[in-house]
Amino acid sequence: MATPSLPLNGLKVIEFAGLAPGPFAGLVLADWGAAVTRVDRPGHGPSADILCRRKRSLAINPKVPSGLAALRRLIADSDVLIDPFRPGVLEKLGLGPDVFLGEGGLNGRLVYARVAGFPRKGAYSSMAGHDINYIALSGVLSMLPGKGRPNFPLNLLADFAGGGLLCALGILLALLERAASGRGQVVALDMVSGTRYVSSFALAPGSPYFPSPRGENLLDGGAPFYAVYTCADGRWVAVGCLEPHFYTTFLEKFGRALGMGEEEGWHPNPEDQMVRSEWPRLREYLAKGFLTRPRDYWAGLFHGSDACVTPVLAPAEVSLRAPLPHPDLSRTPARAGREGEGEAQVLDPGRDTEEVLREAGFSADEQATLVRDGALGEVRARAKL
């Protein structure tokens, strides 16, 4: 039986090397069949992370005229370009959208995807920043749990959810539209706005996060029945029994484990779940109770029940391999999922330069000119002497 074609087979993507969101968008496309070529600067050290998976590297200097011409030629023959830089960087290099999508441009079918940190029109547009800065300006960081001040969820919210994943979505939407119109377009994304979009539920008026202050709501650690507790062995369990019937099941199993009814003292009433004045006492009761047994005892006790209690697993307890692509397609699964590849890949800048240029139709003489001009880097030029 023939192997089914992947959804993005035949798609050519040029990804300028960057951090987190751009590479993640490229990874999503590569996992589903796209041929992704990362453009690196000559002389940079190797990258070794999961975001390099399934990509090739072309090391070329666009500040050298022949290097710029070569990049324009490659992009003119591509379907997608991923720009991870601050606004205006590629324009200064002579590789802005108008070169390809403008009147008489080199590639009117190009999907030109741009991932910026801050909105392109605003006081912060030219500033440097990282995930923590983007979620700070989005309004979301101020809502996250934390004692005294909000804590941030690694760099997952802006870089990967509001950045890379939405960038990949935007590219796919533009490609769908291109199938009808035959025309490319610019996909413009900034991670402040992207974070706000993926946080729509939390930021909407009337959401479960309002009107109480941070840390006093159902889903931000305010509710003792939606929280993390420390166990006797120092590990944790996550409790998420929001609905009354789940909460009742939880209290029954938890109480029996503690010998409820056999000892004196306060015990929670399921009917009082939403009585906020009872929450401090409930939190203390649960915290003390979970400290009486190790994590795996509680995991076993609640396993298979509707109590909504799960162990907090360390990464190594879940898998020693990197995550595989998701979602799962029944007929055309992603390459990495189908072939069982999930580890990080070491990508040396320029490793695939000759192959990429040869496939793009560059003759031996044209490649030699790039080498002589230094467009491919000094090391490669010396190697050809």
Buried (B, 14 or more C-beta within 10 A) or exposed (E): EEEEEBBBEEBBBBBBBBBBBBBBBBBBBBBBBBBBBBBBBBEBEEBEBBBBBBBBBBBBBBEBEBBBBBBBBBBBBBBBBBBBBBBEEBBEBBBBBEBBBEEEBBBBBBBBBBBBBBBBEEEBBEEEBBBEBBBBBBBBBEBBBEEEEBEBBEBBBBBBBBBBBBBBBBBBEBBEBBEEEEEBBBBBBBBBBBBBBBBEEBBEEEBBBEEEEBBBBBBBBBBBBBBEBBBEEEBBBBBBBBEEEBBBBBBBBBBEBBEBEEEEEEBBEEEEBEEEEBBEEBBEBBEEBBBEBBBBBBBEBBEEEBBBBBBBBEEEEEEEEBEBBEEEBEEBBBBBBBEEBBEBBEBBBBBBBBEBBEBBEBEEEBBEBBBEBBBBBEEBBEEEE
